[in-house]
Amino acid sequence: MREHVVIIVGAGPSGLATSACLNQLFIPNLVIERDDCSASLWKKRSYDRLNLHLGKEFCELPHFPFPPDAPAFISKKDFIKYIDDYSTRLEVEPLFSREVTDATFDRELQRWIVHVTNTCTNNVEYYTGRFLVVATGENSDGVVPEIPGLPKFEGEVLHSSRFKSGREYRGQNVLVVGCGNSGMEIALDLSNHGVKTSIVVRNPIHVMNKELIHMGMRLLRYFPMELVDRLMVSCSKRLYGDTSKFGILRPEEGPFLIKNKTGRSPMIDQGTIKKIKSGDIKVVTTLACIKGNEVEFSNNEKHVFDAVILATGYKSTIKAWLKDDDGFFIEDGMPRAKYPNHWRGPNGLYCVGLSRRGLFGVSEDAVNISNDIYSLFKDGLKLEK
């Protein structure tokens, strides 16, 4: 049994930022990561052309700003380097290849007990800590929807977390399921590599570009959300025209309001809309069922595909291993309390990166958590029950 003050589960940007903030306050902490590296979502489970869609000022982590000469929008390669430099500069040293199987709160000892499997040795390890920070994020595992016939599809089926480049599908007929940023950008990458590409668009979505979103996020510092949303929609209409002619409807509510209420981001166009307008990417409606290698849609259209790529998002796996949270997390692994009161739970339990506010929200959570733990130290660890 190894005793620590703070145990942090997850070494993505959320866990690294929290550890760095605690280090700045000289609070001992341990970061546990199931993979063999930090930021594994970026290093192992992201497609080649992925870059940060938001401006650097909204993506930097606490105590380590991007250099002034860095471009406004950071590439995937440079962000990974930034993450590694962040860990080195702020002395964050995770324990890798540790899969947390169980975390419980011992009310008599007033300690969290964390059971871990070392996936290199298969040994079971035990750690205790006065505080437990859940930093496994919203994107622990890919969501695979239940589609009739999908398990028996005769072609290739893969989640977007395993997609790397469209060059692997050159000359094929590929269906992308999901019209979020990942789905739209994967469709673009496929089309750029000579793939006959279709994409399922079920729900209305706002279409913006990264410059427009960047401007909108800056304006939100000074103007009401309703006003900024109206401006964003007006600019989008001027840029893209009537997208409903191509199967993409605009929501009635504004893009930032939707993001604030549901966590769903607007589609940040990288060139996909031009491909849709030219017919290089075909928009299709809701997928109904699959028979063999033939896909049938809700409008009774049928098409044959060589591969189906599921850009259907991710899910939290917190509820699978965390016990004794006293209802702090709901069934989907997200905190019951809404932003800005989402990050602190009972008995020294915290979460970071679960506010649906991206890297900017991660930084905010990490600072709040570290300051709260520091204040409890000053008050003699008198925790609210």
Beta strands, then each sheet from edge to edge (+ up, - down):
strand 1: 2-9
strand 2: 29-32
strand 3: 98-106
strand 4: 111-118
strand 5: 124-134
strand 6: 141-142
strand 7: 156-159
strand 8: 173-177
strand 9: 196-200
strand 10: 207-208
strand 11: 267-268
strand 12: 281-284
strand 13: 287-291
strand 14: 294-297
strand 15: 302-304
strand 16: 307-310
strand 17: 314-315
strand 18: 349-351
sheet 1: 2+ 1+ 5+ 4- 3+
sheet 2: 2+ 1+ 5+ 18+
sheet 3: 6+ 17-
sheet 4: 7+ 16+ 8+ 9+ 12+
sheet 5: 10+ 11+
sheet 6: 13+ 14- 15+
end
